[in-house]
């Protein structure tokens, strides 16, 4: 993939990892922004605007490794890459279209709070990376 | 200053402190409500309403000593603390509160605008509080309300 998230500071209890079900035959790089994809508690890599944020892959998962569970960080400060829409200091950000990209959330996104990734700690333009406070 | 947060009960991992950048030379009392001031990650003491909340100053920043050279300050982001309502603010228990127009470290009921601009929400009130009164607020910065 590309633009994987970089850990800056884990908050809570070591980033408050939550274990999700993942497909055994899918590769997930460490730092991938994951979305809830099915019930119960199943996650895959986020790809586009409007998806519900689940957390950030805390370890790499190799395709075909027999593993069907993956721990996702849900609490911490992480370095993320902005999409073309950019991010604004102090405002919530959402998943945007593309691999591991985020941008400023809109009113609908915030009302549907599951789409919110976190709180932007920096103002970012297209392609820039900066810190986001994640607290699911 | 005035109206700093008191009776702070740390939640999460010791209050989940986040380190922010501050202006050197400006005194910051422990317990000050801190808001975002500039990018990247620069915070200051709350002065008026409609500001994006960053956390509570975990320690005092002293001005006029060798310590003033420090440009970093840890802010508590997860706790229960006693906060003061603004002079024209009153709210009931269970509602989101935000920084108040009354200024310096005071809070009031959050509006739809401050809730949608989520970071303006300081926390959820645990008590019904009259104007200028003090009551407990549960704070969890960045939480998807």
Interface residues (C-beta under 8 A of the other chain):
Chain A: X9 X11 X12 X13 X75 X77 X89 X90 X91 X92 X107 X110 X111 X113 X114 X116 X118 X119 X121 X122 X123 X130 X131 X133 X134 X135 X136
Chain B: X12 X13 X16 X18 X19 X35 X36 X38 X39 X40 X41 X52 X54 X77 X78 X115 X116 X117 X118 X119 X140 X141 X142 X143 X144 X145
